[in-house]
């Protein structure tokens, strides 16, 4: 108990950060899920991306990797504090671009409960459901 009394300010700050991160995750994760293109999990989506200019593709990959890494790390933190940790980590992986990503993401969305959760959130926001193979 003495330890808690001695570090009361630090505990209050960490509690405040935890609440802010929790609220931010609850607001941002559904928004991000609704931003995924409906055909993202189909092979045709990746074929369309190859026709962009090299500069646009490079800049897009850089920004997406930066955001994806941030979401992945945030998801990891949310595993230990209240929030949607696994879903946030998944969104981080979807944003990033790395070897084997397509195979890994397709395997993850191969689970029926993951697909239904993603489409349930999209349905609540009145967005077209995602299409899967």
Buried (B, 14 or more C-beta within 10 A) or exposed (E): EEEEEEEEEEEEEEEEEBEEBBEBBEEBBBEBBBEBEEBBBBEEBEEEEEEEEEEEBEEEBEEBBEBBBEBBEBBBBBEEBEBBBBBBBBBBBBBBBEEEBBEEBBEBBEEEEBBEBBBEBBEEEEBEEBBBE
